Amino acid sequence: MLMPGSSNDRINDITFSVKDITVYSNKQGHRFMINLKEHFRIVCISRGGAEFVFSDRTIPSHAGDILYIPSETQYTSKWDTTTSSTFFMLDLKLLDHNNADLNFGNEPKILFHNDIHFYDELNKDIEHLTYDIPFGWLNRMSLALKVLYYISDDSSNEKYSKSYWKIRNGIRYIEENFSSDFLVSDIAELCMMSEGNFRRLFTSVKGMSPIAYRNRLRIQKSTELLKSGLYNVTEAGAAVGMDDIKHFSKLFKQITGNNPSQILKN
């Protein structure tokens, strides 16, 4: 089963196994013969490159490439002969409640090219992982899930190509800070571009303005809070950064077609 990405795809019960999450550095010309078992593999190359030779194809990979290799796959990696290579590797197994595999398909492939090397910063986080601290194993699993989330989300946006990658940091900032009252100009600066250019690219990728996207995320989250039965309308609005109950209710109805109080009643 392909990794579900729709907001309507809810998977609450999964079996999750991390076999490896490690940064590696290879000297030039190294070769490795690998036989994957039940875990699929993600390889993120930050320096150098390699040819990955499978039974029916060869996939050249370079710095910035995110490579996916399915479970139960044999292959040989032939690393760059002119320079050393650095990459992180993530081996995972996920099963849904029906014991069906969750993955990126049955064929090895480049999921996307990380043209601006956003993933390089994860190398330090992975290198600092250790079992020699209390609950270190939880930190390891948490980081593995974070990396998997980033890769799943970025691969689903690959159709936008360069436009997406130029504003990727801005999109990520909004998604992680939607309860804050940020300025669009500050997010544009984060992406190292003018506010006008950021707004144009954002609308082309997301189909709405940055503020409209933030508001939609706020209402989606507040809907979850209301459905939980643990929040009233005022508390749900405040939890997503909207203390003005009238404005919150108006925006809620504008986006969902319902008043927030109707969600509570249902």
DOVEX-792589 format. One record per residue (C-alpha): x, y, z. Coordinates in steps of 0.2 Angstrom, whole numbers, padded with zeros to 4 digits, always signed. Example, Ala and Ser with C-alpha at 12.3 -4.5 7.8 and 13.67 -1.06 7.14 Angstrom:
+0062-0022+0039
+0068-0005+0036
//
This chain:
+0000+0000+0000
+0007+0017-0005
+0010+0029+0009
-0007+0038+0011
-0006+0057+0011
-0023+0064+0010
-0030+0073+0025
-0044+0061+0024
-0033+0046+0026
-0032+0042+0044
-0021+0028+0050
-0022+0027+0069
-0015+0010+0072
+0002+0005+0064
+0016-0006+0068
+0032+0003+0066
+0050-0003+0066
+0066+0006+0064
+0081-0005+0059
+0094+0009+0055
+0095+0027+0055
+0114+0032+0053
+0125+0044+0043
+0139+0036+0033
+0154+0042+0025
+0162+0031+0011
+0179+0033+0003
+0179+0035-0016
+0177+0019-0025
+0168+0008-0012
+0156-0005-0017
+0143-0014-0007
+0132-0029-0011
+0116-0027-0001
+0101-0039+0002
+0087-0030+0011
+0074-0041+0020
+0058-0034+0028
+0063-0016+0029
+0063-0003+0015
+0077+0009+0014
+0079+0028+0011
+0096+0035+0006
+0099+0053+0006
+0115+0059-0002
+0122+0075+0004
+0140+0073-0005
+0147+0063-0018
+0136+0050-0027
+0134+0032-0032
+0126+0020-0045
+0113+0008-0037
+0113-0008-0048
+0097-0018-0047
+0093-0034-0057
+0083-0024-0070
+0090-0007-0069
+0104+0005-0064
+0100+0021-0055
+0113+0035-0054
+0112+0045-0039
+0120+0062-0034
+0121+0074-0020
+0103+0080-0016
+0095+0064-0022
+0082+0055-0011
+0082+0036-0016
+0069+0024-0011
+0073+0005-0011
+0059-0007-0007
+0061-0022+0005
+0066-0039-0001
+0078-0031-0014
+0095-0036-0019
+0107-0022-0026
+0125-0016-0027
+0130+0002-0023
+0145+0008-0033
+0151+0024-0025
+0160+0039-0033
+0178+0035-0038
+0183+0053-0038
+0177+0059-0021
+0171+0053-0004
+0153+0052-0001
+0142+0056+0014
+0124+0051+0016
+0111+0046+0029
+0102+0029+0028
+0085+0025+0035
+0078+0007+0036
+0060+0006+0041
+0045-0006+0041
+0027+0001+0043
+0011-0010+0044
-0007-0004+0045
-0021-0011+0055
-0023-0025+0041
-0005-0029+0042
-0002-0021+0024
+0014-0013+0021
+0015+0006+0020
+0029+0011+0008
+0033+0021-0008
+0029+0007-0020
+0037-0010-0027
+0051-0002-0037
+0067+0007-0033
+0067+0025-0038
+0073+0043-0035
+0058+0050-0025
+0064+0068-0028
+0080+0079-0029
+0083+0090-0014
+0090+0104-0025
+0094+0116-0011
+0100+0102+0001
+0087+0105+0015
+0090+0088+0021
+0109+0090+0025
+0104+0098+0041
+0097+0082+0047
+0114+0074+0047
+0119+0082+0063
+0103+0077+0072
+0106+0059+0066
+0124+0059+0071
+0119+0065+0089
+0108+0050+0091
+0113+0039+0106
+0106+0025+0116
+0117+0030+0131
+0104+0043+0138
+0087+0039+0146
+0074+0035+0132
+0087+0037+0119
+0078+0024+0109
+0062+0035+0109
+0073+0049+0102
+0079+0038+0088
+0061+0033+0083
+0055+0050+0084
+0068+0057+0073
+0065+0042+0060
+0046+0047+0060
+0051+0065+0057
+0062+0061+0043
+0049+0050+0035
+0036+0063+0037
+0047+0076+0028
+0051+0064+0014
+0033+0059+0012
+0027+0077+0011
+0041+0083+0000
+0039+0068-0012
+0020+0072-0014
+0025+0090-0019
+0038+0086-0031
+0026+0089-0046
+0029+0108-0042
+0047+0106-0044
+0058+0121-0042
+0043+0132-0037
+0040+0121-0022
+0058+0120-0016
+0060+0139-0017
+0047+0141-0004
+0048+0124+0005
+0055+0132+0021
+0040+0145+0021
+0027+0131+0019
+0035+0121+0033
+0036+0136+0045
+0017+0140+0042
+0013+0122+0045
+0023+0121+0061
+0018+0138+0068
+0000+0141+0061
-0006+0147+0078
+0006+0162+0078
+0002+0179+0070
+0017+0180+0059
+0021+0192+0045
+0021+0186+0027
+0036+0197+0024
+0046+0188+0038
+0042+0171+0029
+0047+0178+0012
+0064+0183+0020
+0066+0165+0027
+0065+0160+0009
+0077+0173+0003
+0065+0182-0009
+0053+0197-0010
+0036+0196-0002
+0028+0198-0019
+0038+0184-0026
+0034+0173-0011
+0015+0176-0012
+0015+0172-0031
+0025+0156-0029
+0015+0151-0014
-0002+0153-0023
+0004+0143-0038
+0009+0129-0026
-0005+0129-0013
-0019+0137-0023
-0022+0150-0010
-0012+0164-0001
-0001+0161+0014
-0013+0168+0026
-0028+0158+0019
-0017+0143+0021
-0013+0147+0039
-0032+0150+0042
-0037+0134+0035
-0024+0125+0046
-0031+0134+0061
-0049+0128+0057
-0044+0110+0053
-0035+0109+0070
-0049+0118+0079
-0062+0106+0072
-0051+0091+0079
-0051+0099+0096
-0070+0102+0096
-0074+0084+0090
-0063+0078+0105
-0076+0085+0117
-0062+0092+0128
-0063+0110+0121
-0078+0123+0120
-0078+0135+0106
-0068+0149+0115
-0055+0136+0120
-0053+0129+0103
-0051+0146+0095
-0038+0151+0108
-0028+0135+0106
-0026+0139+0087
-0021+0158+0090
-0038+0166+0088
-0044+0174+0104
-0058+0184+0096
-0072+0172+0097
-0083+0182+0084
-0069+0182+0071
-0065+0163+0074
-0084+0159+0072
-0085+0169+0056
-0069+0161+0049
-0075+0144+0054
-0091+0145+0045
-0083+0153+0030
-0071+0138+0028
-0082+0123+0034
-0100+0129+0031
-0104+0126+0049
-0104+0136+0065
-0091+0129+0078
-0106+0126+0090
-0113+0114+0078
-0098+0103+0079
-0100+0102+0097
-0118+0097+0096
-0114+0083+0084
//
